[in-house]
Amino acid sequence: MKMALPLKGKISVALFFFLFLWVILHFNVPPYQGRVIVTAATGSQHMMQVFWATSEHQYAPSMSSIAQLYPGVHEYHRTFSPAGMLRKVRIDPTTQADADITIHRVRVALGSEVIFDISGDHMISALSGLQQLKTVPSTDDKGLALISTGSDPYFELDVADAVLNHWWKRELPNGLAALCIVFLFWMILHYITTERYLERSHDTYPQTRMQWLYWGCIFFAAGFFFVQVIPVQLHEQWWMLHWISWAYVIGVILFGPIFLLHTRAMVNAARQIPCRFDWLCFALPSILVWSFYLAAFWPGSMSPDFFDQWRQLHNGHLKDWHPAFHTITLWLITRIYLSPALVAAAQIFTLASVVGWVLSVFLKYGVSRKVLWCTSILCALWPINGLMVITLWKDVAYSIVLLVLAIYILEIVMEGAKWFDSKRNLFFLVLILLFVTLYRHNGMIPAFLTPVILVMFYPSRWKRIVLVLLLTVACHGLIKGPLYRALDVRMEGPVVKVIQHLQKDFFRTKTLAGSKKQVIGIEGGLSKEQSGKEPSLSLVGGGIDRIYSASALWRVKPMTFFHKRIEQVNFWEEKGQGGSRIRYVNGNHYNIVERSFWPKATPWLYAAFDESRQNPLFFWMWRPAVYLYALITLSLIVSFRTGKKVYLVLFPALASSLPFFLLVIHKSIFRYHYPVVLIAIVLFLRLLFFGETGSELDEPSVDS
């Protein structure tokens, strides 16, 4: 029997949510700067010292400020940053005997607001700790003033009440904001515990108090994790309280939508047979929108990597530093017409067609056509896709084939082991796995490990899966062996260089006794000669730096220091005497230059791209971690709800991205993780609006 969260539990959760949210809003307000403004008159130069005390400290030289006084009547401003609630201010007008100093007015300000202002008769009643000062009539006929009478005069001002009033004025908006957010959460919490929702909810709804406790622990732990990866700056002094507050608030915010997705009623969806040209219909929005991108950045965005391959097309001397198979693909495309624009057009049509095919496949699994059309439009309008698809990188081709592999795995999950009984399916699986191995050197990891994972989950078809693996390995060997030798491809891939970098960054080698060898450390990159005894390896800071730099896969928080260099796409702004110019083609010897067919759109698109990187509301679009977490969450929910291993679709992209924890240094390359982004964009709405599909396929509808 389903069990709603008890009323005491709901009140406790909401109360802690309110308190912790208020703490966060309080800490997010910039610390105020205090000012003491003294109007004083003197006939000669003197020194005045201002002290301040908080609830945690007494007067101390470290909490004081000295001002130089000049002859005449002047205002003297002394600023300070109180480390706590300000309680008292002490003013020492002078440290000299027989000084002629007269205090006319004293003001205390916090930020831009003056919270304490005394002069004339009111100043006398507000003072405390008055020593070696006396009252005299003010020269400006505004009541009384203070004049020093000894060698060490001073007076104190008790500002605790004024500071407290100021604090409440500043915290009231925070409290109201926290109250409004908690009210919205309470409405959601009340909705998921009503009798009507319980009757319609899925069987995954908690049935005991212990299950509610499990939910709470999971989301509290998730909150602690996300504090480390999202842009949260913890308070230096109260960091533990700030950390717990953020963890609790993040956990509660995540709880609402995820719990609703996990427990909502299952929708019965009708399966359909895709029409012959459904894929083309779903592909058209992407083709049209991305063509406008190409017109604005004609003939495509080209980096030095592309021109290295372009040089190989011209001289015929292929090498495998950039995958030679991708270079051969470029050569085949340009046999029609030798232009980079044709490569960009081929990327646009291929990616759009694959997206259209994927959406048509979803019809078989009961996804509504409305959801599919929304996905098609989302893929077309998502700026990352438009900017990536016109960039002539091997990463685009690699992401396309990895997307196809993920969809094949989804088909296997939905149809079960019988999917392997089709020879056609096996043939295309071998073909896609082969392309994955050939379009990026690290593609061998997801390509060769995917059959291994499939054997573990579908052991009844292990013979066919092992056959797929063997055929993939054999074809890969034939292409990189006899075919590459026939084409005289130089096998100088980056694997050896990667191993050398790993040895340098993760381990330091000590040479044999009596010999000398340069040992390169990470401190400034300097080298020095050392003589060692025995060869040994030790972990050094370079490995930690490498892992931190490559954390773009899981880190939403921006990088710091030299790690902050993040390469998204090959666009930049070049400023000169004649103004700024948007550049997207690197220097080359082939007379390939920017020739925009839509010049007015080029700076506008670049400005939108730059804004999306810098704006706090949009920068998450360029964080692969956001897509990864959304994909993990939705795939796990669907897996629990349907009993199918939908989470397996994550494996190809993760197996492709995780090795870059060891391969990247000093900057995070977005294109390395573009497969994760692309798969998440295509699958997001499909997983969000999942349903229970029947066993029979319906005929295509009229609007197909």
Buried (B, 14 or more C-beta within 10 A) or exposed (E): EBBBBEEEBBEEBBEBBBEBBBBBBBBEEEEBEBBBBBBBBBEEEBBBBBBBBBEEBEBEEEBBBEBEBEEEEEEBEBEBEBEEEBBBBBBBBBBBEEBEBBBBBBBBBBBEEBBBBBBBEEBBEBBEEBEBBEBEEBEEEEBBBBBBEBEEBBBBBBBBEBBBEBBEEBBEEBBEEBEEBBEEBBEBBBEBBEEEBBEEBBEBBBEEEEBBEEBBEBBBEBBBBBBBBBEBEBBEEEEEBBBBBBBBBBBBBBBBEBBBBBBBEBEEBBBBEBBEEBBBBBBBBBBEBBBBBBBBBBBBBBBEBBBEBBBBBEEEEBBBBBBBBBBBBBBEBBEEEEBBBBBBBBBBBBBBBBBBBBBBBBBBBBBBBEBBBEBBBBBBEBBBBBBBBBBBBBBBBBBBBBBBBBBBBBBBBBBBBEBBEEEEBBEEBBBBBBBBBBBBBBBBBBBBBBBEBBBEEBEEBBEBBBBBBEBBBEBBEEBBEEBBEEEEBEEEBBEEEBEEBBEBBBBBBBBEEEEEBEBBBBEEEEEEEEEBEEEEEEEBEBBEBBBBBBBBBBBBBBBEEEBEEBEBBBBEEEEEEEEEEBBBBBEBEEEBEBEBBBEEBBBEBBEEBBEBEEEEEEBBBBBBBBBBBBBBBBBBBBBBBBEBBBBBBBBBBBBBBBBBBBBBBBBBBBBBBBBBBBBBBBBBBBBBBBBEBEEEBEEBEEEB
